[in-house]
């Protein structure tokens, strides 16, 4: 059987189930393609990959993963140990959330309309597996990047990804609860903190239960950590520095709570929402509202 034909078989099996797609794909066919190509270590961009034959032993191995995807609802990224972000491959496992942030589009567009200079010092706050900060380091080859997270497990994964992309000379990790152990200033802070309320998290599809709850849940309707970042970020930004903060679906609650502040919500051509950009001067101006 050819790869393209086998993908159709797997996609049909996924379609027959009530699976949730939100960890890198949004439909059964793309999910099946992700699983088959990743497991077979195939290049997504070559026609030869699609017409390559799949052996019986390879099908047996993949079918084991297909059953795990269906029965356990395990996301494919965890099944294959890999994920793609901003056009690059990363190690991915249950120590950190599966990368899916729309900040990838901002990085690839060099923050057009938000930044008018190339940042030299970048902070990836709540970095998880480090994909956002590493992608920024690749985009800005002269920048120094700090990856910060409260989870030692997540930082261990991020170190693997730093090594994978040969960025050990420019990217470093730090164990810290938000800014607690951060001591320098940055031109750009990229923050994708937990922003889901406990109630919302409990109602999510089973797939999300495989991810670390520490990376998802924030108290106060999901806004405790985002509000803390808004309150403290100005102390860690250079004079013209910018904070990019992702709050996902919680942007509705945040917008209502801060309705007197002209927040700049960014738009995405490739899908995504709930990411704001705010300059240091604005963080200083409205600091009392973030307390």
C-alpha positions in Angstrom: 0.0 0.0 0.0 1.2 3.5 -0.8 1.6 6.1 1.9 -1.1 8.3 0.3 -3.6 5.4 0.3 -2.7 4.3 3.9 -3.3 7.9 5.1 -6.8 7.7 3.7 -7.4 4.4 5.7 -6.2 6.0 8.9 -8.1 9.2 8.3 -11.3 7.1 7.8 -10.7 5.5 11.2 -10.2 8.9 12.8 -13.4 10.3 11.1 -15.4 7.4 12.6 -14.5 8.5 16.1 -15.3 11.7 18.1 -11.7 12.9 18.3 -10.7 16.4 19.2 -8.3 18.2 16.8 -6.5 21.1 18.4 -2.8 20.1 18.8 -1.4 21.0 15.4 -4.2 19.8 13.1 -7.9 20.5 12.7 -9.2 17.5 10.7 -8.9 13.7 10.4 -6.9 13.7 7.2 -4.2 16.1 8.5 -4.1 14.2 11.7 -3.5 10.9 9.8 -0.9 12.5 7.6 1.0 13.9 10.6 1.0 10.5 12.3 2.1 8.5 9.2 4.7 10.9 7.9 6.2 11.4 11.3 6.3 7.7 12.2 7.9 6.9 8.9 10.3 9.8 9.0 9.2 11.1 5.7 9.6 14.6 4.2 6.2 16.3 3.9 7.3 18.3 0.9 8.3 15.6 -1.6 6.0 13.7 -3.9 8.2 10.6 -3.5 7.0 10.3 0.2 3.4 10.1 -0.8 3.9 7.3 -3.3 6.4 5.3 -1.2 5.2 1.8 -0.2 4.3 1.1 3.4 5.4 -2.4 4.6 3.2 -4.7 6.7 5.5 -4.3 9.7 5.3 -0.5 9.4 1.6 -0.7 9.2 1.5 -2.8 12.4 3.6 -0.2 14.2 1.4 2.7 13.1 -1.8 0.8 13.9 -0.7 0.5 17.5 -0.4 4.3 17.6 -3.8 4.7 15.8 -5.4 2.6 18.5 -3.8 4.8 21.2 -5.0 7.9 19.4 -8.6 6.5 19.4 -8.8 4.7 22.7 -6.7 6.9 24.9 -7.2 10.1 23.0 -3.4 10.7 23.1 -2.4 13.6 20.8 -0.4 12.5 17.8 2.5 14.9 18.8 3.0 12.8 22.0 2.7 9.5 20.1 5.5 10.4 17.7 7.5 12.6 20.1 7.7 15.5 17.7 5.9 18.7 16.7 6.4 21.5 14.2 6.4 25.1 15.1 7.1 28.1 12.8 8.3 25.7 10.2 10.8 23.8 12.4 10.7 20.5 14.1 10.9 20.1 17.9 11.0 17.3 20.5 7.6 17.1 22.1 6.4 15.0 25.1 4.1 15.3 28.1 6.6 17.5 30.0 5.2 20.5 28.2 2.2 21.6 26.2 2.2 20.7 22.5 3.2 23.9 20.6 0.3 25.5 18.7 0.6 29.2 19.5 -0.2 31.8 16.8 2.8 33.7 18.0 4.6 31.5 15.4 3.1 33.7 12.6 4.3 36.8 14.4 7.8 35.5 14.6 8.0 34.5 11.0 6.7 38.0 10.0 9.2 39.6 12.3 6.4 41.2 14.3 5.5 43.5 11.4 3.5 46.5 12.7 4.6 45.8 16.2 8.4 46.0 16.2 10.4 48.4 14.1 13.8 47.1 15.2 15.5 43.8 15.6 15.5 42.8 19.2 18.8 41.9 20.8 17.5 40.5 24.1 14.4 38.3 24.0 12.6 36.5 26.9 10.3 33.5 26.4 8.3 33.5 29.6 6.5 30.3 30.5 8.5 28.7 27.8 7.4 25.1 28.1 9.4 23.1 25.5 11.1 26.3 24.4 9.6 26.5 20.8 8.6 30.2 20.9 12.0 31.4 22.2 14.0 29.1 19.9 12.0 30.1 16.9 12.7 33.8 17.8 16.4 33.0 18.1 16.4 31.4 14.7 14.5 34.4 13.2 16.9 36.9 14.9 20.4 35.3 14.6 22.0 38.1 16.6 19.7 37.9 19.5 20.3 36.4 22.9 17.3 34.5 24.2 16.3 33.5 27.7 13.8 30.6 28.3 12.0 30.8 31.6 9.6 28.4 33.2 8.5 27.2 36.7 8.6 23.6 35.6 12.0 21.8 35.7 10.6 19.1 33.5 9.6 21.6 30.8 13.1 23.2 31.0 14.7 19.8 30.5 12.7 19.4 27.3 13.6 22.9 26.2 17.3 22.1 26.7 16.9 19.2 24.3 15.4 21.5 21.7 18.1 24.1 22.2 20.6 21.3 21.4 18.5 20.1 18.5 18.8 23.5 16.8 22.5 24.1 17.9 21.6 27.3 19.8 23.5 26.6 23.0 25.7 29.8 22.5 22.7 32.1 22.3 19.8 30.5 24.2 19.8 29.7 27.9 17.2 28.4 30.3 16.3 29.6 33.8 14.0 28.1 36.5 11.7 30.9 37.8 8.1 31.5 38.8 7.3 34.2 36.2 9.8 37.1 36.8 10.9 36.1 40.3 14.4 35.2 39.3 14.7 37.3 36.2 17.4 40.0 36.6 17.9 41.8 33.3 15.9 43.7 30.7 14.7 42.7 27.3 13.7 44.3 24.0 11.0 41.7 23.6 9.1 39.5 26.0 7.0 36.7 24.5 4.6 35.2 27.1 2.3 32.3 26.6 1.3 31.6 30.2 -1.4 29.3 31.5 -4.7 31.1 31.0 -7.5 28.5 31.3 -9.7 28.4 34.3 -10.1 25.2 36.3 -13.7 24.9 35.2 -12.8 25.3 31.5 -9.9 22.8 31.8 -12.1 20.2 33.4 -14.5 20.6 30.4 -11.9 20.2 27.7 -11.8 17.1 25.5 -9.7 14.1 26.7 -6.8 15.0 24.5 -5.9 18.0 26.7 -5.8 15.8 29.8 -2.5 14.3 28.5 -0.9 17.8 28.8 0.5 19.1 32.1 -2.2 20.9 34.0 0.4 23.3 35.3 0.8 24.6 31.7 -2.9 25.2 31.2 -4.6 26.4 34.4 -4.6 29.9 36.0 -6.9 31.0 38.8 -9.1 34.1 38.6 -11.1 33.1 35.5 -7.8 32.2 33.9 -6.3 35.7 34.3 -4.2 35.5 37.5 -1.0 34.8 35.7 -1.6 37.1 32.7 -2.5 40.0 35.0 0.6 39.4 37.0 2.7 39.5 33.8 1.0 42.8 32.8 1.7 44.3 36.2 5.4 43.3 36.4 6.6 43.3 32.8 7.6 46.9 32.6 10.4 46.4 35.0 12.0 43.9 32.7 11.6 45.7 29.4 14.0 48.2 27.8 12.8 51.7 27.1 11.2 50.8 23.7 10.5 47.2 24.7 7.3 45.3 23.8 5.4 42.6 25.6 3.5 40.0 23.4 1.0 38.2 25.7 -1.2 35.3 24.6 -4.4 34.6 26.6 -6.4 32.6 24.0 -10.1 32.5 24.6 -9.7 34.4 27.8 -9.2 37.5 25.8 -13.0 38.1 26.1 -12.7 38.2 29.9 -9.5 40.3 29.9 -11.0 42.8 27.4 -14.0 43.2 29.6 -12.0 43.6 32.8 -9.7 46.2 31.1 -12.3 47.8 28.9 -11.0 51.3 29.7 -7.5 50.4 28.3 -7.0 50.5 24.5 -5.5 47.0 24.2 -4.0 46.1 20.8 -5.2 42.6 19.9 -3.3 41.2 16.9 -4.8 39.6 13.9 -3.6 36.4 12.2 -3.8 35.3 8.6 -3.3 31.6 9.6 -5.8 31.5 12.4 -5.6 32.2 16.1 -6.7 34.8 18.5 -6.2 36.3 21.9 -2.7 37.7 21.5 -2.0 41.3 22.5 1.0 43.6 22.1 1.7 46.3 24.6 4.7 48.7 24.9 6.6 49.4 28.1 5.2 53.0 28.2 1.7 51.7 28.2 2.5 49.1 30.9 3.8 52.0 33.1 0.8 54.2 32.2 -1.8 51.6 33.2 0.1 49.7 35.8 -2.5 50.5 38.6 -5.2 48.7 36.5 -3.2 45.5 36.4 -3.0 45.1 40.2 
